[in-house]
Amino acid sequence: MFVEDQRNISCGGDPFNYLKSVLKGLYFDLSAGQDAKVLLLSEKFPYKRDIFDNLSKISHLKLIEMKVENGEIELHLRRENQ
């Protein structure tokens, strides 16, 4: 599984747009049907599941699972077959 660790990033701009670009880039890194895990800090990305789900769909990824534990977010994503 491809792992994208974004926990220690320092983005000076809008975290929403940063996350959007990370997911778009992930689409190009994955093959159809391939899974990835994205690791984030909830203090930097304080969004609910529906936001992550919508951003994933925009990037042609499917949010399989979202775990929030100890201030960390783990997104399990899959590139859709197209």
N, C-alpha and C positions, 0 to 999 in steps of 0.2 A: 504494500500500500504506500502510495506517495504521501509524504508528510510535509506540510507547509507550516513552519513554526513562526508565528507573527507575535509572540508574546513579548519580545524585547524590542520591538520597533519603537521609533519615536517619530511620528508623523507630525509635522508642523501645521498641516492643513486640516481639512475636514476628514474625520475618521470614516464617515459613511462613504465618501468618494474613494478613499484609500482602499477600503474593504471591497468596494465594487471593482476596482482595478485589479486587486489580488485575485478575485474570483474569475474575472475575465481572462487573466493570465493563466490561471489554473486550467481553464477550458482548453487552451492551446498546449499545455503540458501533458494532458491526459489523452489516452486513446479512448475510443467509444467503449463504454461498459467498465472502464477502469475506475477504481475507488481512490479517494484521497481523504486525508485527515487534515483539518486546519485548526491550529491551536492559537487561541486569542486570550487576552485578559479582559474580563468583564468591565473593569474600570475604564479601559480605553474604547471598548465597543459595548456600550450599555443598552443593547437592543434586545427585544423579545424575539421569540422563535419566528413569528410571522415576517419580520423584517429580513432575517437570515434566509427564510424560505423564498421570499420574493426576489431577493438579490440572486439567489441560486438559480431560480427559474430564468431570470433575465440573462444569466451567463450560460444557459443550457446545461445546468447541473441540477441534480436532484439531491435535496437534503434528506438523507437516510435517517440520521440520528443527530440529536444535539444533547450534549451533556454539560451541565454547569455545576462545578464543584470547586470549593475553596478559591473563589474569585477567578477561576479559569473556565474558558469555554472550549469545548471540543466539538467541531463539526465534522460529521462523516458525510462525505459527498460522493456522488457518482456522476460521471459524464454520461449523458443520455446518448442513446444510439441514434444517429442521424445520417 
